[in-house]
Amino acid sequence: MSALPLTFRKEGLVEKHQLEGVDPSDRYFNRAILVNRSASGYTAKVMYEALVLESGSHSTVSGTVRELVDKLQGLGFTRMRTRVNFKGSRYLAEKESWIDYADQP
């Protein structure tokens, strides 16, 4: 394993985002979105119970997080918001603003 901080690695986990919302059963949930850097850009992954969703590759972190939110909304998840919790090993959650996503009609 590399001794370099995560933010300096060319590939691997670079950020963790907190995702909150309401699932299709009308239960509140809170999960982590793991954002990885790869040779082709950024990808992200979120797990909710038995559901595992992964994004395609995007040139920005926000694009990959948005894709996961869109996929969850397509499955009936609502009232979602995200914020960055970690950049590399640096904890940021209380300093970062929430990004709210409007529910799909």
PDB file as gemmi writes it, atoms N, CA and C in Angstrom:
CRYST1    1.000    1.000    1.000  90.00  90.00  90.00 P 1                      
ATOM      1  N   MET A   1       0.842  -1.174   0.000  1.00  0.00           N  
ATOM      2  CA  MET A   1       0.000   0.000   0.000  1.00  0.00           C  
ATOM      3  C   MET A   1       0.887   1.238   0.000  1.00  0.00           C  
ATOM      4  N   SER A   2       0.493   2.226  -0.754  1.00  0.00           N  
ATOM      5  CA  SER A   2       1.276   3.454  -0.876  1.00  0.00           C  
ATOM      6  C   SER A   2       1.208   4.281   0.401  1.00  0.00           C  
ATOM      7  N   ALA A   3       2.299   4.950   0.723  1.00  0.00           N  
ATOM      8  CA  ALA A   3       2.323   5.829   1.891  1.00  0.00           C  
ATOM      9  C   ALA A   3       1.876   7.240   1.541  1.00  0.00           C  
ATOM     10  N   LEU A   4       1.633   7.530   0.259  1.00  0.00           N  
ATOM     11  CA  LEU A   4       1.184   8.855  -0.148  1.00  0.00           C  
ATOM     12  C   LEU A   4      -0.225   9.147   0.355  1.00  0.00           C  
ATOM     13  N   PRO A   5      -0.514  10.387   0.724  1.00  0.00           N  
ATOM     14  CA  PRO A   5      -1.895  10.732   1.075  1.00  0.00           C  
ATOM     15  C   PRO A   5      -2.819  10.447  -0.105  1.00  0.00           C  
ATOM     16  N   LEU A   6      -4.063  10.139   0.181  1.00  0.00           N  
ATOM     17  CA  LEU A   6      -5.009   9.759  -0.865  1.00  0.00           C  
ATOM     18  C   LEU A   6      -5.151  10.816  -1.947  1.00  0.00           C  
ATOM     19  N   THR A   7      -5.089  12.085  -1.585  1.00  0.00           N  
ATOM     20  CA  THR A   7      -5.285  13.141  -2.579  1.00  0.00           C  
ATOM     21  C   THR A   7      -4.157  13.210  -3.593  1.00  0.00           C  
ATOM     22  N   PHE A   8      -2.988  12.633  -3.300  1.00  0.00           N  
ATOM     23  CA  PHE A   8      -1.869  12.684  -4.213  1.00  0.00           C  
ATOM     24  C   PHE A   8      -1.737  11.429  -5.075  1.00  0.00           C  
ATOM     25  N   ARG A   9      -2.517  10.434  -4.806  1.00  0.00           N  
ATOM     26  CA  ARG A   9      -2.443   9.213  -5.602  1.00  0.00           C  
ATOM     27  C   ARG A   9      -3.056   9.460  -6.967  1.00  0.00           C  
ATOM     28  N   LYS A  10      -2.475   8.848  -7.965  1.00  0.00           N  
ATOM     29  CA  LYS A  10      -3.020   8.992  -9.306  1.00  0.00           C  
ATOM     30  C   LYS A  10      -4.338   8.242  -9.436  1.00  0.00           C  
ATOM     31  N   GLU A  11      -4.462   7.125  -8.758  1.00  0.00           N  
ATOM     32  CA  GLU A  11      -5.691   6.343  -8.807  1.00  0.00           C  
ATOM     33  C   GLU A  11      -6.052   5.901  -7.401  1.00  0.00           C  
ATOM     34  N   GLY A  12      -7.340   5.649  -7.164  1.00  0.00           N  
ATOM     35  CA  GLY A  12      -7.801   5.190  -5.866  1.00  0.00           C  
ATOM     36  C   GLY A  12      -8.786   6.154  -5.232  1.00  0.00           C  
ATOM     37  N   LEU A  13      -9.166   5.857  -4.000  1.00  0.00           N  
ATOM     38  CA  LEU A  13     -10.149   6.648  -3.262  1.00  0.00           C  
ATOM     39  C   LEU A  13      -9.626   8.060  -3.017  1.00  0.00           C  
ATOM     40  N   VAL A  14     -10.397   9.076  -3.425  1.00  0.00           N  
ATOM     41  CA  VAL A  14      -9.965  10.464  -3.233  1.00  0.00           C  
ATOM     42  C   VAL A  14     -10.929  11.273  -2.374  1.00  0.00           C  
ATOM     43  N   GLU A  15     -12.208  10.907  -2.358  1.00  0.00           N  
ATOM     44  CA  GLU A  15     -13.191  11.635  -1.549  1.00  0.00           C  
ATOM     45  C   GLU A  15     -14.264  10.689  -1.045  1.00  0.00           C  
ATOM     46  N   LYS A  16     -14.867  11.089   0.095  1.00  0.00           N  
ATOM     47  CA  LYS A  16     -16.063  10.428   0.611  1.00  0.00           C  
ATOM     48  C   LYS A  16     -17.116  11.508   0.795  1.00  0.00           C  
ATOM     49  N   HIS A  17     -18.296  11.254   0.248  1.00  0.00           N  
ATOM     50  CA  HIS A  17     -19.405  12.191   0.371  1.00  0.00           C  
ATOM     51  C   HIS A  17     -20.485  11.557   1.229  1.00  0.00           C  
ATOM     52  N   GLN A  18     -21.171  12.368   1.998  1.00  0.00           N  
ATOM     53  CA  GLN A  18     -22.309  11.905   2.786  1.00  0.00           C  
ATOM     54  C   GLN A  18     -23.554  12.123   1.945  1.00  0.00           C  
ATOM     55  N   LEU A  19     -24.395  11.104   1.858  1.00  0.00           N  
ATOM     56  CA  LEU A  19     -25.654  11.153   1.126  1.00  0.00           C  
ATOM     57  C   LEU A  19     -26.777  10.917   2.117  1.00  0.00           C  
ATOM     58  N   GLU A  20     -27.746  11.800   2.133  1.00  0.00           N  
ATOM     59  CA  GLU A  20     -28.931  11.655   2.977  1.00  0.00           C  
ATOM     60  C   GLU A  20     -30.166  11.752   2.104  1.00  0.00           C  
ATOM     61  N   GLY A  21     -31.243  11.124   2.552  1.00  0.00           N  
ATOM     62  CA  GLY A  21     -32.498  11.213   1.828  1.00  0.00           C  
ATOM     63  C   GLY A  21     -33.539  10.286   2.417  1.00  0.00           C  
ATOM     64  N   VAL A  22     -34.565  10.027   1.610  1.00  0.00           N  
ATOM     65  CA  VAL A  22     -35.667   9.148   1.997  1.00  0.00           C  
ATOM     66  C   VAL A  22     -35.788   8.058   0.951  1.00  0.00           C  
ATOM     67  N   ASP A  23     -35.830   6.799   1.408  1.00  0.00           N  
ATOM     68  CA  ASP A  23     -35.905   5.675   0.471  1.00  0.00           C  
ATOM     69  C   ASP A  23     -37.346   5.464   0.002  1.00  0.00           C  
ATOM     70  N   PRO A  24     -37.572   4.558  -0.962  1.00  0.00           N  
ATOM     71  CA  PRO A  24     -38.926   4.340  -1.480  1.00  0.00           C  
ATOM     72  C   PRO A  24     -39.919   3.838  -0.428  1.00  0.00           C  
ATOM     73  N   SER A  25     -39.421   3.301   0.697  1.00  0.00           N  
ATOM     74  CA  SER A  25     -40.306   2.852   1.788  1.00  0.00           C  
ATOM     75  C   SER A  25     -40.600   3.975   2.772  1.00  0.00           C  
ATOM     76  N   ASP A  26     -40.192   5.208   2.429  1.00  0.00           N  
ATOM     77  CA  ASP A  26     -40.398   6.403   3.241  1.00  0.00           C  
ATOM     78  C   ASP A  26     -39.576   6.390   4.525  1.00  0.00           C  
ATOM     79  N   ARG A  27     -38.397   5.749   4.476  1.00  0.00           N  
ATOM     80  CA  ARG A  27     -37.471   5.736   5.609  1.00  0.00           C  
ATOM     81  C   ARG A  27     -36.292   6.649   5.304  1.00  0.00           C  
ATOM     82  N   TYR A  28     -35.882   7.420   6.311  1.00  0.00           N  
ATOM     83  CA  TYR A  28     -34.702   8.263   6.190  1.00  0.00           C  
ATOM     84  C   TYR A  28     -33.458   7.370   6.099  1.00  0.00           C  
ATOM     85  N   PHE A  29     -32.481   7.772   5.287  1.00  0.00           N  
ATOM     86  CA  PHE A  29     -31.227   7.021   5.215  1.00  0.00           C  
ATOM     87  C   PHE A  29     -30.045   7.971   5.127  1.00  0.00           C  
ATOM     88  N   ASN A  30     -28.875   7.437   5.456  1.00  0.00           N  
ATOM     89  CA  ASN A  30     -27.627   8.167   5.438  1.00  0.00           C  
ATOM     90  C   ASN A  30     -26.548   7.171   5.020  1.00  0.00           C  
ATOM     91  N   ARG A  31     -25.874   7.435   3.914  1.00  0.00           N  
ATOM     92  CA  ARG A  31     -24.850   6.517   3.407  1.00  0.00           C  
ATOM     93  C   ARG A  31     -23.647   7.302   2.902  1.00  0.00           C  
ATOM     94  N   ALA A  32     -22.545   6.601   2.697  1.00  0.00           N  
ATOM     95  CA  ALA A  32     -21.327   7.198   2.134  1.00  0.00           C  
ATOM     96  C   ALA A  32     -21.254   6.908   0.640  1.00  0.00           C  
ATOM     97  N   ILE A  33     -20.858   7.909  -0.110  1.00  0.00           N  
ATOM     98  CA  ILE A  33     -20.522   7.738  -1.525  1.00  0.00           C  
ATOM     99  C   ILE A  33     -19.000   7.769  -1.597  1.00  0.00           C  
ATOM    100  N   LEU A  34     -18.425   6.733  -2.139  1.00  0.00           N  
ATOM    101  CA  LEU A  34     -16.968   6.629  -2.279  1.00  0.00           C  
ATOM    102  C   LEU A  34     -16.578   7.048  -3.691  1.00  0.00           C  
ATOM    103  N   VAL A  35     -15.749   8.075  -3.802  1.00  0.00           N  
ATOM    104  CA  VAL A  35     -15.326   8.598  -5.099  1.00  0.00           C  
ATOM    105  C   VAL A  35     -13.884   8.182  -5.345  1.00  0.00           C  
ATOM    106  N   ASN A  36     -13.668   7.527  -6.470  1.00  0.00           N  
ATOM    107  CA  ASN A  36     -12.339   7.041  -6.845  1.00  0.00           C  
ATOM    108  C   ASN A  36     -11.848   7.731  -8.098  1.00  0.00           C  
ATOM    109  N   ARG A  37     -10.542   7.944  -8.152  1.00  0.00           N  
ATOM    110  CA  ARG A  37      -9.917   8.459  -9.370  1.00  0.00           C  
ATOM    111  C   ARG A  37      -9.386   7.258 -10.139  1.00  0.00           C  
ATOM    112  N   SER A  38      -9.632   7.266 -11.441  1.00  0.00           N  
ATOM    113  CA  SER A  38      -9.110   6.211 -12.295  1.00  0.00           C  
ATOM    114  C   SER A  38      -8.406   6.860 -13.482  1.00  0.00           C  
ATOM    115  N   ALA A  39      -7.858   6.055 -14.327  1.00  0.00           N  
ATOM    116  CA  ALA A  39      -7.151   6.584 -15.493  1.00  0.00           C  
ATOM    117  C   ALA A  39      -8.080   7.379 -16.403  1.00  0.00           C  
ATOM    118  N   SER A  40      -9.387   7.071 -16.378  1.00  0.00           N  
ATOM    119  CA  SER A  40     -10.329   7.743 -17.273  1.00  0.00           C  
ATOM    120  C   SER A  40     -11.158   8.834 -16.591  1.00  0.00           C  
ATOM    121  N   GLY A  41     -10.892   9.155 -15.338  1.00  0.00           N  
ATOM    122  CA  GLY A  41     -11.647  10.206 -14.651  1.00  0.00           C  
ATOM    123  C   GLY A  41     -12.031   9.781 -13.246  1.00  0.00           C  
ATOM    124  N   TYR A  42     -13.253  10.126 -12.843  1.00  0.00           N  
ATOM    125  CA  TYR A  42     -13.757   9.807 -11.512  1.00  0.00           C  
ATOM    126  C   TYR A  42     -14.954   8.870 -11.619  1.00  0.00           C  
ATOM    127  N   THR A  43     -15.032   7.930 -10.692  1.00  0.00           N  
ATOM    128  CA  THR A  43     -16.186   7.046 -10.577  1.00  0.00           C  
ATOM    129  C   THR A  43     -16.613   7.046  -9.112  1.00  0.00           C  
ATOM    130  N   ALA A  44     -17.858   6.648  -8.870  1.00  0.00           N  
ATOM    131  CA  ALA A  44     -18.360   6.637  -7.494  1.00  0.00           C  
ATOM    132  C   ALA A  44     -19.212   5.402  -7.266  1.00  0.00           C  
ATOM    133  N   LYS A  45     -19.358   5.063  -5.982  1.00  0.00           N  
ATOM    134  CA  LYS A  45     -20.110   3.869  -5.606  1.00  0.00           C  
ATOM    135  C   LYS A  45     -20.860   4.169  -4.319  1.00  0.00           C  
ATOM    136  N   VAL A  46     -22.099   3.689  -4.246  1.00  0.00           N  
ATOM    137  CA  VAL A  46     -22.900   3.801  -3.030  1.00  0.00           C  
ATOM    138  C   VAL A  46     -23.596   2.462  -2.803  1.00  0.00           C  
ATOM    139  N   MET A  47     -23.717   2.073  -1.538  1.00  0.00           N  
ATOM    140  CA  MET A  47     -24.407   0.840  -1.178  1.00  0.00           C  
ATOM    141  C   MET A  47     -25.559   1.178  -0.242  1.00  0.00           C  
ATOM    142  N   TYR A  48     -26.740   0.619  -0.561  1.00  0.00           N  
ATOM    143  CA  TYR A  48     -27.901   0.792   0.302  1.00  0.00           C  
ATOM    144  C   TYR A  48     -28.574  -0.565   0.440  1.00  0.00           C  
ATOM    145  N   GLU A  49     -28.458  -1.145   1.612  1.00  0.00           N  
ATOM    146  CA  GLU A  49     -28.932  -2.506   1.865  1.00  0.00           C  
ATOM    147  C   GLU A  49     -28.362  -3.428   0.796  1.00  0.00           C  
ATOM    148  N   ALA A  50     -29.166  -4.134   0.014  1.00  0.00           N  
ATOM    149  CA  ALA A  50     -28.638  -5.051  -1.001  1.00  0.00           C  
ATOM    150  C   ALA A  50     -28.349  -4.352  -2.335  1.00  0.00           C  
ATOM    151  N   LEU A  51     -28.681  -3.070  -2.433  1.00  0.00           N  
ATOM    152  CA  LEU A  51     -28.500  -2.308  -3.661  1.00  0.00           C  
ATOM    153  C   LEU A  51     -27.088  -1.706  -3.704  1.00  0.00           C  
ATOM    154  N   VAL A  52     -26.377  -1.959  -4.796  1.00  0.00           N  
ATOM    155  CA  VAL A  52     -25.061  -1.363  -5.012  1.00  0.00           C  
ATOM    156  C   VAL A  52     -25.116  -0.649  -6.357  1.00  0.00           C  
ATOM    157  N   LEU A  53     -24.865   0.666  -6.338  1.00  0.00           N  
ATOM    158  CA  LEU A  53     -24.862   1.451  -7.566  1.00  0.00           C  
ATOM    159  C   LEU A  53     -23.474   2.022  -7.802  1.00  0.00           C  
ATOM    160  N   GLU A  54     -23.052   1.987  -9.062  1.00  0.00           N  
ATOM    161  CA  GLU A  54     -21.779   2.567  -9.448  1.00  0.00           C  
ATOM    162  C   GLU A  54     -22.012   3.504 -10.612  1.00  0.00           C  
ATOM    163  N   SER A  55     -21.259   4.581 -10.636  1.00  0.00           N  
ATOM    164  CA  SER A  55     -21.371   5.536 -11.739  1.00  0.00           C  
ATOM    165  C   SER A  55     -20.428   5.140 -12.859  1.00  0.00           C  
ATOM    166  N   GLY A  56     -20.661   5.757 -13.999  1.00  0.00           N  
ATOM    167  CA  GLY A  56     -19.698   5.672 -15.076  1.00  0.00           C  
ATOM    168  C   GLY A  56     -18.564   6.649 -14.781  1.00  0.00           C  
ATOM    169  N   SER A  57     -17.638   6.771 -15.692  1.00  0.00           N  
ATOM    170  CA  SER A  57     -16.512   7.674 -15.515  1.00  0.00           C  
ATOM    171  C   SER A  57     -16.908   9.096 -15.925  1.00  0.00           C  
ATOM    172  N   HIS A  58     -16.518  10.068 -15.100  1.00  0.00           N  
ATOM    173  CA  HIS A  58     -16.799  11.483 -15.362  1.00  0.00           C  
ATOM    174  C   HIS A  58     -15.519  12.285 -15.186  1.00  0.00           C  
ATOM    175  N   SER A  59     -15.483  13.456 -15.804  1.00  0.00           N  
ATOM    176  CA  SER A  59     -14.309  14.315 -15.677  1.00  0.00           C  
ATOM    177  C   SER A  59     -14.311  15.100 -14.371  1.00  0.00           C  
ATOM    178  N   THR A  60     -15.465  15.143 -13.673  1.00  0.00           N  
ATOM    179  CA  THR A  60     -15.551  15.864 -12.404  1.00  0.00           C  
ATOM    180  C   THR A  60     -16.157  14.974 -11.319  1.00  0.00           C  
ATOM    181  N   VAL A  61     -15.815  15.285 -10.074  1.00  0.00           N  
ATOM    182  CA  VAL A  61     -16.409  14.575  -8.942  1.00  0.00           C  
ATOM    183  C   VAL A  61     -17.902  14.855  -8.880  1.00  0.00           C  
ATOM    184  N   SER A  62     -18.291  16.111  -9.095  1.00  0.00           N  
ATOM    185  CA  SER A  62     -19.715  16.453  -9.015  1.00  0.00           C  
ATOM    186  C   SER A  62     -20.536  15.704 -10.059  1.00  0.00           C  
ATOM    187  N   GLY A  63     -19.973  15.464 -11.229  1.00  0.00           N  
ATOM    188  CA  GLY A  63     -20.678  14.709 -12.268  1.00  0.00           C  
ATOM    189  C   GLY A  63     -20.930  13.269 -11.866  1.00  0.00           C  
ATOM    190  N   THR A  64     -19.971  12.654 -11.221  1.00  0.00           N  
ATOM    191  CA  THR A  64     -20.131  11.261 -10.813  1.00  0.00           C  
ATOM    192  C   THR A  64     -21.118  11.136  -9.649  1.00  0.00           C  
ATOM    193  N   VAL A  65     -21.078  12.100  -8.704  1.00  0.00           N  
ATOM    194  CA  VAL A  65     -22.034  12.077  -7.588  1.00  0.00           C  
ATOM    195  C   VAL A  65     -23.438  12.316  -8.126  1.00  0.00           C  
ATOM    196  N   ARG A  66     -23.574  13.256  -9.058  1.00  0.00           N  
ATOM    197  CA  ARG A  66     -24.885  13.562  -9.638  1.00  0.00           C  
ATOM    198  C   ARG A  66     -25.478  12.334 -10.338  1.00  0.00           C  
ATOM    199  N   GLU A  67     -24.645  11.571 -11.027  1.00  0.00           N  
ATOM    200  CA  GLU A  67     -25.150  10.364 -11.701  1.00  0.00           C  
ATOM    201  C   GLU A  67     -25.745   9.387 -10.692  1.00  0.00           C  
ATOM    202  N   LEU A  68     -25.086   9.191  -9.559  1.00  0.00           N  
ATOM    203  CA  LEU A  68     -25.630   8.281  -8.544  1.00  0.00           C  
ATOM    204  C   LEU A  68     -26.951   8.801  -7.979  1.00  0.00           C  
ATOM    205  N   VAL A  69     -27.030  10.105  -7.725  1.00  0.00           N  
ATOM    206  CA  VAL A  69     -28.275  10.691  -7.227  1.00  0.00           C  
ATOM    207  C   VAL A  69     -29.394  10.479  -8.254  1.00  0.00           C  
ATOM    208  N   ASP A  70     -29.104  10.714  -9.526  1.00  0.00           N  
ATOM    209  CA  ASP A  70     -30.102  10.502 -10.577  1.00  0.00           C  
ATOM    210  C   ASP A  70     -30.577   9.051 -10.618  1.00  0.00           C  
ATOM    211  N   LYS A  71     -29.646   8.108 -10.481  1.00  0.00           N  
ATOM    212  CA  LYS A  71     -30.019   6.686 -10.488  1.00  0.00           C  
ATOM    213  C   LYS A  71     -30.924   6.361  -9.298  1.00  0.00           C  
ATOM    214  N   LEU A  72     -30.582   6.880  -8.124  1.00  0.00           N  
ATOM    215  CA  LEU A  72     -31.417   6.634  -6.941  1.00  0.00           C  
ATOM    216  C   LEU A  72     -32.792   7.266  -7.095  1.00  0.00           C  
ATOM    217  N   GLN A  73     -32.849   8.479  -7.637  1.00  0.00           N  
ATOM    218  CA  GLN A  73     -34.140   9.121  -7.861  1.00  0.00           C  
ATOM    219  C   GLN A  73     -34.989   8.300  -8.822  1.00  0.00           C  
ATOM    220  N   GLY A  74     -34.369   7.708  -9.813  1.00  0.00           N  
ATOM    221  CA  GLY A  74     -35.083   6.849 -10.751  1.00  0.00           C  
ATOM    222  C   GLY A  74     -35.673   5.613 -10.084  1.00  0.00           C  
ATOM    223  N   LEU A  75     -35.116   5.235  -8.943  1.00  0.00           N  
ATOM    224  CA  LEU A  75     -35.622   4.074  -8.191  1.00  0.00           C  
ATOM    225  C   LEU A  75     -36.615   4.481  -7.099  1.00  0.00           C  
ATOM    226  N   GLY A  76     -36.926   5.784  -7.003  1.00  0.00           N  
ATOM    227  CA  GLY A  76     -37.921   6.239  -6.039  1.00  0.00           C  
ATOM    228  C   GLY A  76     -37.386   6.900  -4.793  1.00  0.00           C  
ATOM    229  N   PHE A  77     -36.084   7.131  -4.709  1.00  0.00           N  
ATOM    230  CA  PHE A  77     -35.506   7.840  -3.573  1.00  0.00           C  
ATOM    231  C   PHE A  77     -35.796   9.336  -3.712  1.00  0.00           C  
ATOM    232  N   THR A  78     -36.031  10.029  -2.603  1.00  0.00           N  
ATOM    233  CA  THR A  78     -36.389  11.443  -2.637  1.00  0.00           C  
ATOM    234  C   THR A  78     -35.624  12.228  -1.578  1.00  0.00           C  
ATOM    235  N   ARG A  79     -35.796  13.545  -1.618  1.00  0.00           N  
ATOM    236  CA  ARG A  79     -35.243  14.490  -0.644  1.00  0.00           C  
ATOM    237  C   ARG A  79     -33.753  14.259  -0.376  1.00  0.00           C  
ATOM    238  N   MET A  80     -33.006  14.068  -1.444  1.00  0.00           N  
ATOM    239  CA  MET A  80     -31.585  13.752  -1.280  1.00  0.00           C  
ATOM    240  C   MET A  80     -30.723  15.005  -1.237  1.00  0.00           C  
ATOM    241  N   ARG A  81     -29.638  14.878  -0.479  1.00  0.00           N  
ATOM    242  CA  ARG A  81     -28.622  15.917  -0.420  1.00  0.00           C  
ATOM    243  C   ARG A  81     -27.289  15.255  -0.128  1.00  0.00           C  
ATOM    244  N   THR A  82     -26.219  15.935  -0.536  1.00  0.00           N  
ATOM    245  CA  THR A  82     -24.873  15.408  -0.327  1.00  0.00           C  
ATOM    246  C   THR A  82     -23.950  16.521   0.161  1.00  0.00           C  
ATOM    247  N   ARG A  83     -22.842  16.117   0.773  1.00  0.00           N  
ATOM    248  CA  ARG A  83     -21.745  17.027   1.086  1.00  0.00           C  
ATOM    249  C   ARG A  83     -20.469  16.202   1.202  1.00  0.00           C  
ATOM    250  N   VAL A  84     -19.358  16.852   0.976  1.00  0.00           N  
ATOM    251  CA  VAL A  84     -18.056  16.188   1.089  1.00  0.00           C  
ATOM    252  C   VAL A  84     -17.740  15.996   2.564  1.00  0.00           C  
ATOM    253  N   ASN A  85     -17.421  14.773   2.943  1.00  0.00           N  
ATOM    254  CA  ASN A  85     -16.982  14.488   4.313  1.00  0.00           C  
ATOM    255  C   ASN A  85     -15.471  14.408   4.418  1.00  0.00           C  
ATOM    256  N   PHE A  86     -14.835  13.776   3.428  1.00  0.00           N  
ATOM    257  CA  PHE A  86     -13.386  13.602   3.438  1.00  0.00           C  
ATOM    258  C   PHE A  86     -12.816  13.899   2.058  1.00  0.00           C  
ATOM    259  N   LYS A  87     -11.715  14.627   2.034  1.00  0.00           N  
ATOM    260  CA  LYS A  87     -10.872  14.757   0.841  1.00  0.00           C  
ATOM    261  C   LYS A  87      -9.562  14.134   1.255  1.00  0.00           C  
ATOM    262  N   GLY A  88      -9.264  12.978   0.683  1.00  0.00           N  
ATOM    263  CA  GLY A  88      -8.121  12.212   1.172  1.00  0.00           C  
ATOM    264  C   GLY A  88      -8.422  11.789   2.593  1.00  0.00           C  
ATOM    265  N   SER A  89      -7.536  12.083   3.512  1.00  0.00           N  
ATOM    266  CA  SER A  89      -7.773  11.721   4.909  1.00  0.00           C  
ATOM    267  C   SER A  89      -8.241  12.925   5.733  1.00  0.00           C  
ATOM    268  N   ARG A  90      -8.431  14.060   5.083  1.00  0.00           N  
ATOM    269  CA  ARG A  90      -8.831  15.292   5.768  1.00  0.00           C  
ATOM    270  C   ARG A  90     -10.343  15.352   5.941  1.00  0.00           C  
ATOM    271  N   TYR A  91     -10.818  15.492   7.176  1.00  0.00           N  
ATOM    272  CA  TYR A  91     -12.238  15.557   7.500  1.00  0.00           C  
ATOM    273  C   TYR A  91     -12.753  16.965   7.252  1.00  0.00           C  
ATOM    274  N   LEU A  92     -13.833  17.088   6.463  1.00  0.00           N  
ATOM    275  CA  LEU A  92     -14.345  18.397   6.067  1.00  0.00           C  
ATOM    276  C   LEU A  92     -15.819  18.619   6.358  1.00  0.00           C  
ATOM    277  N   ALA A  93     -16.548  17.624   6.765  1.00  0.00           N  
ATOM    278  CA  ALA A  93     -18.012  17.670   6.755  1.00  0.00           C  
ATOM    279  C   ALA A  93     -18.606  18.910   7.391  1.00  0.00           C  
ATOM    280  N   GLU A  94     -18.103  19.346   8.504  1.00  0.00           N  
ATOM    281  CA  GLU A  94     -18.713  20.486   9.166  1.00  0.00           C  
ATOM    282  C   GLU A  94     -18.370  21.798   8.476  1.00  0.00           C  
ATOM    283  N   LYS A  95     -17.406  21.781   7.571  1.00  0.00           N  
ATOM    284  CA  LYS A  95     -17.005  22.987   6.856  1.00  0.00           C  
ATOM    285  C   LYS A  95     -17.668  23.091   5.483  1.00  0.00           C  
ATOM    286  N   GLU A  96     -18.158  22.012   4.981  1.00  0.00           N  
ATOM    287  CA  GLU A  96     -18.722  21.985   3.634  1.00  0.00           C  
ATOM    288  C   GLU A  96     -20.231  22.191   3.660  1.00  0.00           C  
ATOM    289  N   SER A  97     -20.744  22.816   2.621  1.00  0.00           N  
ATOM    290  CA  SER A  97     -22.192  23.048   2.507  1.00  0.00           C  
ATOM    291  C   SER A  97     -22.871  21.835   1.883  1.00  0.00           C  
ATOM    292  N   TRP A  98     -24.131  21.653   2.231  1.00  0.00           N  
ATOM    293  CA  TRP A  98     -24.946  20.604   1.626  1.00  0.00           C  
ATOM    294  C   TRP A  98     -25.337  21.022   0.219  1.00  0.00           C  
ATOM    295  N   ILE A  99     -25.437  20.054  -0.662  1.00  0.00           N  
ATOM    296  CA  ILE A  99     -25.981  20.251  -2.004  1.00  0.00           C  
ATOM    297  C   ILE A  99     -27.307  19.502  -2.034  1.00  0.00           C  
ATOM    298  N   ASP A 100     -28.401  20.231  -2.230  1.00  0.00           N  
ATOM    299  CA  ASP A 100     -29.732  19.635  -2.289  1.00  0.00           C  
ATOM    300  C   ASP A 100     -30.090  19.316  -3.737  1.00  0.00           C  
ATOM    301  N   TYR A 101     -30.757  18.185  -3.928  1.00  0.00           N  
ATOM    302  CA  TYR A 101     -31.167  17.751  -5.263  1.00  0.00           C  
ATOM    303  C   TYR A 101     -32.693  17.740  -5.313  1.00  0.00           C  
ATOM    304  N   ALA A 102     -33.235  18.476  -6.272  1.00  0.00           N  
ATOM    305  CA  ALA A 102     -34.694  18.526  -6.414  1.00  0.00           C  
ATOM    306  C   ALA A 102     -35.214  17.152  -6.824  1.00  0.00           C  
ATOM    307  N   ASP A 103     -36.354  16.778  -6.241  1.00  0.00           N  
ATOM    308  CA  ASP A 103     -36.959  15.498  -6.586  1.00  0.00           C  
ATOM    309  C   ASP A 103     -37.414  15.517  -8.037  1.00  0.00           C  
ATOM    310  N   GLN A 104     -37.319  14.353  -8.682  1.00  0.00           N  
ATOM    311  CA  GLN A 104     -37.802  14.229 -10.058  1.00  0.00           C  
ATOM    312  C   GLN A 104     -39.310  14.114 -10.035  1.00  0.00           C  
ATOM    313  N   PRO A 105     -39.963  14.734 -11.014  1.00  0.00           N  
ATOM    314  CA  PRO A 105     -41.441  14.653 -11.040  1.00  0.00           C  
ATOM    315  C   PRO A 105     -41.956  13.269 -11.344  1.00  0.00           C  
TER     316      PRO A 105                                                      
END                                                                             
